[in-house]
């Protein structure tokens, strides 16, 4: 997708139609931002990397969110 300022947005999806890669290039095709998501077998997001900085999610055996760690944040339990 071309934006008004000449930059481009790029999107890539997996076979489940989940967004796996999102990027933006400036008018000279130099990357401005790159986001990469990974998912487990049931479709829960496990990681998100934005320009190399990674956030993680964890789930219990019933696929309920049990934890999330964002960049610069100490490990903790969901809802705490």
N, C-alpha and C positions, 0 to 999 in steps of 0.2 A: 504494500500500500504506500503510495507516494503522498507525503504531507506537503502542505503549502510552503514550507521553508526549504523544500528540496530534499529533506531527509526521507528515509524509507523505513517502514516497519515490516518486519518479517515474522511469520508465525509458522510453527510446525506442530503437527498433532500425531499422536500414536493411533493404533488401530481401534482404540476405544473412544476416539475423539477427544482425548485429554490433551491439553496444551503441554507440549514438552519443551519447546524452545520458542523464545520471543526475543527479538533483537531490534535494535534501531541503528541505522547507519546515517551519518551526516551526508550532505550533498556530494562529498568527495569519496563516498563509500567507506569511510573509516568508522568502525564500530563505536557507538556512543554508550550503549548498554546491551548486555546480553544476560538473559535469564533462562536457566535450565531447570526444569522440574523432573523429578523421578517419582515413580509410583510403585506400590507393592502389587501383588497378584490380584487383589480385590479392588484396586483403584484408589487406595488411600495415598495421599501425598506423603512421601518419605523425606525428600530433600528439595530445597530450592537454592540454587546458586545464582547470585546476582553479581556479575563482574568478579566472580571468584570467591565471594563471601557467601558462606553456606549456612542456611537454617535447616533444622531437622525436626521431624515429628515422629512420635512413637505411639503404638497402639497395643491394647491388650488382645487376648485370644478371641474376644468377641468384636474386634475391630473398633473399639471405642478409643478415642484419643486419650492418652495417658500422659503425654509430655510434649513440650515444644521448646526448642532452644533456638533463639534468634541470635544473630551476631552481636557480640558484646554483652550477652546475657548469661548468667549462671544457669546451670541445669536446674530444672524444677518440674513439678508435677502440674498437669493441666488443672486449671481452676484454683490454684493455690497462690 
